[in-house]
């Protein structure tokens, strides 16, 4: 299972990523308390080990901005929140070598997914906000997807095993669940990675 720690915003958090070794670190370029700009992300990318992938999180931003950040070699993965259609996904795949994660905010009991994206990410629904809600969704949903999927939304060391048992995702995406006082802590990041690997016998 892939482990993604999202919302990396400073040098200390980048160093925690290196020490704890998740598979993916996420930079948020959309409006958020964890938002950073491309200049900051470039600095953090240089700190984060080259074999740890980085994802850029975008909400309703235009293709040119996304492609520019990708071309600066800041990110390996493009994560799309909002009303991005399949044509946009296809265009981004053609203009970059990035893997594409398309986000679905869960507001139903079952999902039939057929997408050109490389991955889907299921997150909690809010009519006012894209992501960063720190709340779970109904983990009893039925999923039939043509691509692997990640699960996000309110995941922490106390509930991650339950989520894995119910949804068996390709990857898990965690942010606030490994924070104290709004910042990632080495203890929390390390602990949740250990819990996941123990559950999966890794």
Secondary structure, 3 states (H helix, E strand, C coil): CEEEEECCCCHHHHHHHHHHCCCEEEEECCCCCCECCHHHHHHHHHHCCCCCEEEEEEECCCHHHHHHHHHCCCCCEEEEECCCCHHHHHHHHHHCCCEEEEEEEECCCEEEECCCCCEEEEEECCCCCCCCCCCCCCCCCEEEECCEEEECCCCCCCCHHHHHHHHCCCEEEECHHHEECCEECHHHHHHHHHHHHHHCCC
